Amino acid sequence: MPTYAFYPAREEQRRADGLNAAIAVGASASAARVVAETLLGEPNALVGWTSVDLTSAPSAFVSGLPVGARAQSVWPNLDRGGSYLRGT
């Protein structure tokens, strides 16, 4: 089954430490979202969050950002204080 990453759609709501991101497996993005929300114990906690299918080409993660994040627009560029993250 595909693996999906979920993170807030609005960049200023994303955390540099990755503590408000979720990764879950499901037959579809919506099924994986339900799995992640069940693990959180909060139904609809990830509504409005962006999902990325990691199955086809999973990225390696280094210091909070995936390798090559500079070339991908789906990962956050700013920390909670509005400063650019390392590697972006």
N, C-alpha and C positions, 0 to 999 in steps of 0.2 A: 504494500500500500504506500501511497505517496506520503511524504513528510512535509509539513508546512510550518513556517515561522510566522508568528503574529506579532505586530507591534503597532503603537498608536499611529494613526494616519497623519496627525498634525505633528510636525517636527519639534515644536517647543514642548510637547508632552512626552517625548522620548527621553529616556535616561541614559546617560553615558555609561553607567555601570551595567546596563542591560537587565536591570531588575524588573522592568515592566515589559518584558518580551516573553513569548511562550513558543514552545515547539511541540507539535503533536502530530500523530499519525492518523490518517483517516482516508476513506475512499474518495472524499472530495474535501475542498477547503471548508465547507460548512460542517461536514461531519467531524473534521479535525478540530474545528472551533468548539464544537459541543464537547469533545473529549477534553480539550484544554480547560473549558469553563467548568466541567465536572471536577477536574483535578483541583481547580481553584476553589471550588465550593460556592461559586457565584454565577448563577445562570445569567446569561447576557452580558457578562463582564467584558467580553471582547467585541461587542457589537460596535461597528464603526472603525475597528482596527483593520489595518492592511494585512493581507496575507501574501506570502511568497512561497511558491512550490520549490522546495530544496532538493527534490528527488532527482531531477535530471542532471544537475551539476552542483552538488553541495560545495560550499565554500569552506576553506579552512579559516578558523577564527584565531585572531591574535589581538591581544590587549583590547578586547571589547568590540573590535571591528573585524569583519571578514577581510581576508587578504584580497586586495583588488577592489576594495570598497570605493575607491576614488572613481572607478569606471562605472559603478552601479549607482543609480539614483534612488534605489529603494531603501538604502540604509541611512540612518541619521547622520548629519554632518555637525550638528551643534550639541553641546552639553546643556544641562538645565540652566546654566548661567548665560547662555548665548554665545559661548566661545566655541571655536572650531575644534573638533576632536583631532587627536593625532592621526595622521595617515589620510586626512581628507584634504 
